[in-house]
């Protein structure tokens, strides 16, 4: 089973694609297919960053064809604006996964 994991953000988004063994080879072991970060220009608008995030996630899904998305949950922050912006980024990632028909684990 191939899984795309995402730690969303609007400045930097981290991702990793793993392949699990699913009973083949050593039980419980899998391997890393790709990992990296998506960086956005600080002076770009929030809508532009969200558009770029969606495009990058959609490209990762198209290239790696994962079965599932693992998305980091938002955690409580004292800065309400930061929490809301993070929610926007999570929503864009969830949208890309849903459009591709992936199983979603939060």
N, C-alpha and C positions, 0 to 999 in steps of 0.2 A: 504494500500500500504506500502510495506517495502522498506526503503531507506538506503543505505550504504553511509555515508559521510566520506571523507578522507581529511586530511590535510597532504600532502606528504612531506617527507624529507628523507635524506640519513643518518642522525644520529638518528632521532626520527620521526616516523610517527604516527599521531593521527587518530583515527577512532571512529565512532559511528554508530550504527544501530538503526533506529527508525521505529516504526509502526504507521502509521496515522490511524485515526478513519474511514476515508472515509464514512462519513454519519452515522456511527453507534455510538451511545452514544452522548456525548457532542460535538457539532460542533467545529472544529478547534483544538481539543485536540488529542494527540497521546501519545505514551509512548516509553521510552527508553528500547531497548532490550539488548544491550551490548555496552560498550565503553571501550576504552583502548589505549595503546600506543604500538608500535612496536619499540624496540630499537636494534640498530646494533652496533657491536663492532667497535670501532674507528680504530683499526689496520687492519680491513679487507679491501680488495680492493673494489673499486667502483663497478666493475662487480659482485662481491660476494654479496654486499649489495643489488644491484638491483635484483639479483636472489632471495634473501631472501624476499625482499619486494613483488615481484610477487607471490611467494609461499604463503606468509601470506594473501595477498589480495584474491588470488584464494581460499584459505581455508575459509576465511570469507564468500565469495560468496557461496561456496558449503554448508556451515553450515547454513547460514541464508536465502539463496535464495531470495535476494532482487530483486525488479523490476527495480530499478534505482540506479545510482551512482551520488552523488553530490560531485564534486571535487573542492577544493579551487583553484582559479586562481593564477598563478605566479604573483608576484608584482615586480616592478622595484627595483633593488638593484644596488648600486654603484659598488659592487664587481661582475664583469662579470662572474667569475668562479662559484661563488655561484649560480647565476641565471641559468647558464648552467646545473649545477649538479641538481638543483631543477627541471629543465625541463626534465632531464633523469628520475627522480623519478615519475613525473607526467605521462610521457610516459608509464612507466611500469604499473602504475595503470590503465591508459586508455586501455592498451592492455588487461589486465586481465578482465576488464569490457566488452570490445568488444568481447572477446573470449566467454564470458558467455551470450552474447546477451542482456546486460542490456541497458536501456535508460540512456543517459549520459547528465548531466547538469553541466556546468562549471561556 
